[in-house]
């Protein structure tokens, strides 16, 4: 029986101007075979029909709640807001342009109920286009089941790629102890690294997540780290920042939050150093310092337009 007071799963949907795809996203959530969930929609002051669409769903299903911000607070704030509002034991982010197969929640809940050492369970991914046609199958290969934090972190660093696993099902109590989606470009990658430090990650072998790739995704609209960080946090606009350095430092901050012992921290630090000390990444960090040194307020303003 559905328990509206204490849902087992919270699904957070941060959205801004998502009218084109949000119906399909919400319908896929309402079609889940696991029904004991709440859907929290946080609207970042959309100017299209997003509000009207969302309120029509709220009127039809008591599991859905809708919150509208008076101004656009940035993607980072909105991603954190839905976590703050969550009441369930488990949590999933759901973007307005992605969809899920009907058994997504059921399979992930089964794993988290059965495996207390697992703090994130996610399925494999179909990449779909703007017409919902599948054009690629993708496995993140982050099935990190070692009981040792440094071994999980080492394997995580070996698997750079898309961060679809961040759309899986987290233990909410563990997720809230992380930096969440921080003011870092591609911070979903950092979140997965911090998750690996804290506990096991389980990849369910079915393709149950449908990630939409289309021209209006943030990574296509904001083509460099400065623009992407301004998208995440408008207060970073027209400021000199160090995106690559920030991502690097964020891993050390994650180690602190994970309360690793000296040996675990040492091993993780060695693996992170080995990951960074390759020509491409070293040159990237140095280049960022040189670029930042040349930026003026007027150049920053042009860059963030």
ROGUTOR-856897 format. One record per residue (C-alpha): residue in one letter; x, y, z. Coordinates in nm, 4 decimals, always signed. Layout:
N
A|X|Y|Z
...
END
This chain:
305
X|+0.0000|+0.0000|+0.0000
X|+0.1235|+0.3467|-0.0877
X|+0.2390|+0.5550|+0.2099
X|+0.2235|+0.9222|+0.1136
X|+0.3548|+1.0392|+0.4502
X|+0.6821|+0.8482|+0.4332
X|+0.7658|+0.7519|+0.0736
X|+1.0528|+0.5071|+0.0398
X|+1.1919|+0.6843|-0.2662
X|+1.2243|+1.0550|-0.3368
X|+1.2729|+1.1681|-0.6965
X|+1.3967|+1.5229|-0.7406
X|+1.3398|+1.7002|-1.0718
X|+1.5115|+2.0397|-1.1002
X|+1.3903|+2.2170|-1.4133
X|+1.4227|+2.5378|-1.6097
X|+1.2241|+2.5852|-1.9303
X|+1.1625|+2.2151|-1.9752
X|+0.8236|+2.2258|-2.1461
X|+0.9394|+2.0403|-2.4577
X|+1.0232|+1.7136|-2.2815
X|+0.8933|+1.7277|-1.9249
X|+0.5655|+1.5486|-1.9934
X|+0.7544|+1.2472|-2.1241
X|+0.9880|+1.2561|-1.8232
X|+0.7030|+1.2730|-1.5695
X|+0.5013|+1.0052|-1.7495
X|+0.7960|+0.7652|-1.7319
X|+0.8177|+0.8195|-1.3552
X|+0.4452|+0.7682|-1.3052
X|+0.4721|+0.4426|-1.5044
X|+0.7198|+0.2896|-1.2561
X|+0.6325|-0.0562|-1.1254
X|+0.7621|+0.0549|-0.7825
X|+0.5025|+0.3074|-0.6715
X|+0.6013|+0.4131|-0.3195
X|+0.7726|+0.7353|-0.4239
X|+0.7352|+1.1107|-0.4236
X|+0.8249|+1.3357|-0.7163
X|+0.9598|+1.6775|-0.6168
X|+0.9726|+1.9340|-0.8981
X|+1.1704|+2.2528|-0.8373
X|+1.1174|+2.5087|-1.1122
X|+1.3961|+2.7664|-1.1497
X|+1.1636|+3.0489|-1.2656
X|+1.0804|+2.8991|-1.6058
X|+0.9441|+3.1366|-1.8671
X|+0.7809|+2.8745|-2.0906
X|+0.4853|+2.6434|-2.0168
X|+0.6717|+2.4365|-1.7552
X|+0.4664|+2.5677|-1.4618
X|+0.1311|+2.5014|-1.6279
X|+0.2331|+2.1488|-1.7254
X|+0.3645|+2.0638|-1.3788
X|+0.0601|+2.2000|-1.1981
X|-0.1653|+1.9886|-1.4195
X|+0.0209|+1.6763|-1.3007
X|+0.0069|+1.7862|-0.9355
X|-0.3706|+1.8091|-0.9665
X|-0.3856|+1.4478|-1.0858
X|-0.1357|+1.2691|-0.8586
X|-0.0790|+1.3419|-0.4863
X|+0.2739|+1.1963|-0.5045
X|+0.3864|+1.5023|-0.7017
X|+0.4814|+1.8337|-0.5410
X|+0.5755|+2.1493|-0.7297
X|+0.7891|+2.4388|-0.6060
X|+0.8610|+2.7501|-0.8094
X|+1.1533|+2.9821|-0.7407
X|+1.0975|+3.3545|-0.7873
X|+1.4258|+3.3874|-0.9752
X|+1.6710|+3.1517|-1.1422
X|+1.9128|+3.0485|-0.8682
X|+2.1349|+2.8391|-1.0917
X|+2.1509|+2.4654|-1.1531
X|+2.3609|+2.3869|-0.8445
X|+2.1145|+2.5520|-0.6064
X|+1.8201|+2.3769|-0.7695
X|+1.9859|+2.0353|-0.7642
X|+2.0520|+2.0772|-0.3925
X|+1.7021|+2.2091|-0.3270
X|+1.5305|+1.8868|-0.4319
X|+1.7619|+1.6877|-0.2021
X|+1.6748|+1.9209|+0.0842
X|+1.3022|+1.8639|+0.0257
X|+1.3312|+1.4839|-0.0026
X|+1.1679|+1.2614|+0.2612
X|+1.2464|+0.9127|+0.1364
X|+1.5029|+0.6536|+0.2323
X|+1.6425|+0.6555|-0.1214
X|+1.6870|+0.9430|-0.3668
X|+1.7149|+0.9885|-0.7429
X|+1.7707|+1.2971|-0.9556
X|+1.5531|+1.3056|-1.2667
X|+1.6200|+1.5619|-1.5385
X|+1.3243|+1.6990|-1.7287
X|+1.4526|+1.5663|-2.0629
X|+1.5456|+1.2103|-1.9586
X|+1.3198|+0.9087|-1.9101
X|+1.3309|+0.5735|-1.7303
X|+1.2106|+0.2254|-1.8140
X|+0.9217|+0.1110|-1.5903
X|+1.1357|-0.1214|-1.3737
X|+1.4125|+0.1324|-1.3018
X|+1.3118|+0.2004|-0.9413
X|+1.2076|-0.1583|-0.8691
X|+1.5446|-0.3038|-0.9664
X|+1.7488|-0.0403|-0.7820
X|+1.5393|-0.0628|-0.4647
X|+1.5809|-0.4402|-0.4640
X|+1.9604|-0.4019|-0.4691
X|+1.9759|-0.1339|-0.1991
X|+1.7412|-0.3335|+0.0251
X|+1.9506|-0.6462|-0.0187
X|+2.3031|-0.4965|-0.0111
X|+2.3594|-0.2582|+0.2832
X|+2.7162|-0.1832|+0.1691
X|+2.5869|-0.0381|-0.1604
X|+2.5060|+0.3340|-0.1444
X|+2.4352|+0.3899|-0.5150
X|+2.2664|+0.1564|-0.7599
X|+2.2202|+0.2538|-1.1233
X|+2.1297|+0.0709|-1.4472
X|+2.2981|+0.0911|-1.7842
X|+2.1984|+0.3644|-2.0265
X|+2.0331|+0.4062|-2.3644
X|+2.1334|+0.7367|-2.5240
X|+1.8336|+0.8827|-2.7091
X|+1.7935|+1.1783|-2.9436
X|+1.5400|+1.4619|-2.9398
X|+1.2840|+1.2245|-3.0963
X|+1.3369|+0.9568|-2.8271
X|+1.5162|+0.7258|-3.0680
X|+1.7949|+0.5104|-2.9212
X|+2.1263|+0.5641|-3.0989
X|+2.3766|+0.4277|-2.8450
X|+2.3970|+0.1819|-2.5566
X|+2.6275|+0.2939|-2.2770
X|+2.7621|+0.1171|-1.9685
X|+2.9479|+0.3367|-1.7197
X|+3.1240|+0.0254|-1.5813
X|+3.1318|+0.1681|-1.2294
X|+3.0388|-0.1579|-1.0623
X|+3.2667|-0.0822|-0.7658
X|+3.2095|-0.3576|-0.5116
X|+3.5389|-0.3699|-0.3207
X|+3.5009|-0.3211|+0.0578
X|+3.8137|-0.1000|+0.0490
X|+3.7609|+0.2688|-0.0246
X|+4.0957|+0.3205|-0.1961
X|+4.0387|+0.0272|-0.4315
X|+3.6990|+0.1655|-0.5315
X|+3.8507|+0.5120|-0.5844
X|+4.1339|+0.3685|-0.7940
X|+3.8908|+0.1849|-1.0203
X|+3.6716|+0.4949|-1.0445
X|+3.9661|+0.7009|-1.1739
X|+4.0364|+0.4355|-1.4381
X|+3.6900|+0.4839|-1.5878
X|+3.6558|+0.8416|-1.7138
X|+3.3509|+0.8953|-1.9267
X|+2.9884|+0.9964|-1.8994
X|+2.8397|+1.0287|-1.5513
X|+2.5066|+0.8559|-1.6096
X|+2.5515|+0.6686|-1.2825
X|+2.4747|+0.9945|-1.0994
X|+2.1134|+0.9477|-1.2123
X|+2.0857|+0.6241|-1.0174
X|+1.9315|+0.5623|-0.6763
X|+2.1301|+0.6839|-0.3733
X|+2.0899|+0.6177|-0.0034
X|+1.9694|+0.9625|+0.0951
X|+2.1479|+0.9627|+0.4317
X|+2.4821|+0.9065|+0.2562
X|+2.4100|+1.1477|-0.0277
X|+2.3403|+1.4311|+0.2148
X|+2.6896|+1.3965|+0.3607
X|+2.8517|+1.4673|+0.0225
X|+2.9048|+1.7958|-0.1610
X|+2.6081|+1.7008|-0.3835
X|+2.6265|+1.8781|-0.7210
X|+2.8752|+2.1481|-0.6255
X|+2.9830|+2.4692|-0.7983
X|+3.2239|+2.2728|-1.0154
X|+3.1996|+2.2120|-1.3884
X|+3.1095|+1.8449|-1.4437
X|+3.0575|+1.8081|-1.0697
X|+2.8466|+1.4959|-1.1205
X|+3.1802|+1.3267|-1.1881
X|+3.3143|+1.4540|-0.8550
X|+3.0007|+1.3285|-0.6819
X|+3.0585|+0.9791|-0.8189
X|+3.4175|+0.9892|-0.6940
X|+3.3024|+1.0915|-0.3491
X|+3.0375|+0.8190|-0.3547
X|+3.3085|+0.5617|-0.4341
X|+3.5029|+0.6835|-0.1298
X|+3.1999|+0.6389|+0.0952
X|+3.0621|+0.3024|-0.0147
X|+2.9990|+0.0539|-0.2915
X|+2.8428|+0.1329|-0.6292
X|+2.6348|-0.1305|-0.8085
X|+2.5713|-0.1327|-1.1839
X|+2.2492|-0.3152|-1.2723
X|+2.3120|-0.4875|-1.6100
X|+1.9838|-0.3872|-1.7793
X|+1.9463|-0.0712|-1.9900
X|+1.6780|+0.1097|-1.7902
X|+1.7896|+0.4731|-1.8070
X|+1.7276|+0.6785|-2.1209
X|+1.9563|+0.9813|-2.1392
X|+1.8543|+1.2385|-2.3955
X|+2.1181|+1.4063|-2.6099
X|+1.9890|+1.7157|-2.7885
X|+2.1146|+2.0625|-2.8911
X|+1.9797|+2.2374|-2.5797
X|+2.1607|+2.0342|-2.3141
X|+2.3776|+2.2433|-2.0821
X|+2.7041|+2.0856|-2.1997
X|+2.6227|+2.1862|-2.5594
X|+2.4894|+2.5321|-2.4797
X|+2.7780|+2.6230|-2.2487
X|+3.0855|+2.5273|-2.4448
X|+3.3614|+2.6094|-2.1967
X|+3.4158|+2.5691|-1.8229
X|+3.3551|+2.9389|-1.7470
X|+3.0123|+2.9378|-1.9098
X|+2.9232|+2.6030|-1.7551
X|+3.0161|+2.7170|-1.4035
X|+2.8117|+3.0357|-1.4522
X|+2.5190|+2.8115|-1.5494
X|+2.5630|+2.6159|-1.2270
X|+2.6018|+2.9298|-1.0149
X|+2.5178|+3.2748|-1.1640
X|+2.7311|+3.4388|-0.8931
X|+3.0390|+3.2969|-1.0670
X|+2.9619|+3.4974|-1.3810
X|+3.2314|+3.7508|-1.4766
X|+3.4668|+3.6215|-1.2073
X|+3.8081|+3.4652|-1.2470
X|+3.7773|+3.0997|-1.1538
X|+3.9901|+2.7885|-1.1917
X|+3.7521|+2.5102|-1.3040
X|+4.0093|+2.2320|-1.3463
X|+4.1888|+2.3181|-1.0222
X|+3.8549|+2.3350|-0.8429
X|+3.7623|+1.9858|-0.9607
X|+4.1003|+1.8549|-0.8459
X|+4.0782|+2.0157|-0.5012
X|+3.7216|+1.8881|-0.4631
X|+3.8522|+1.5299|-0.4492
X|+4.0690|+1.6141|-0.1473
X|+3.7690|+1.7772|+0.0190
X|+3.5718|+1.4597|-0.0509
X|+3.8411|+1.2550|+0.1244
X|+3.7997|+1.4743|+0.4327
X|+3.4239|+1.4280|+0.4379
X|+3.4597|+1.0505|+0.3959
X|+3.6636|+1.0282|+0.7198
X|+3.9318|+0.8049|+0.5700
X|+4.2098|+0.6824|+0.7957
X|+4.5705|+0.7809|+0.7228
X|+4.6457|+0.4723|+0.5120
X|+4.3281|+0.5041|+0.3044
X|+4.3880|+0.8753|+0.2469
X|+4.7504|+0.8099|+0.1435
X|+4.6505|+0.5436|-0.1084
X|+4.3743|+0.7626|-0.2533
X|+4.6138|+1.0589|-0.2795
X|+4.8691|+0.8458|-0.4651
X|+4.6046|+0.7249|-0.7106
X|+4.4800|+1.0792|-0.7685
X|+4.8362|+1.2019|-0.8303
X|+4.8926|+0.9189|-1.0801
X|+4.5694|+1.0158|-1.2535
X|+4.6729|+1.3797|-1.2835
X|+5.0405|+1.3385|-1.3748
X|+4.9933|+1.2780|-1.7437
X|+5.0874|+1.5428|-2.0002
X|+4.7318|+1.6262|-2.1074
X|+4.6077|+1.6978|-1.7550
X|+4.9247|+1.8730|-1.6361
X|+4.9206|+2.1036|-1.9381
X|+4.5500|+2.1656|-1.8799
X|+4.6114|+2.2815|-1.5226
X|+4.9027|+2.5032|-1.6276
X|+4.7090|+2.6455|-1.9191
X|+4.4233|+2.7366|-1.6873
X|+4.6591|+2.9445|-1.4748
X|+4.7888|+3.1248|-1.7834
X|+4.4397|+3.1886|-1.9196
X|+4.3181|+3.3229|-1.5838
X|+4.6174|+3.5565|-1.5633
X|+4.5212|+3.7134|-1.8976
X|+4.1505|+3.7562|-1.8263
X|+4.0145|+4.1055|-1.7664
X|+3.6627|+4.1981|-1.6497
X|+3.5649|+4.2921|-2.0062
X|+3.7011|+3.9630|-2.1428
X|+3.5113|+3.7695|-1.8781
X|+3.1927|+3.9510|-1.9663
X|+3.2308|+3.8633|-2.3350
X|+3.3200|+3.5022|-2.2498
X|+3.0048|+3.4471|-2.0430
X|+2.7580|+3.5849|-2.2944
END
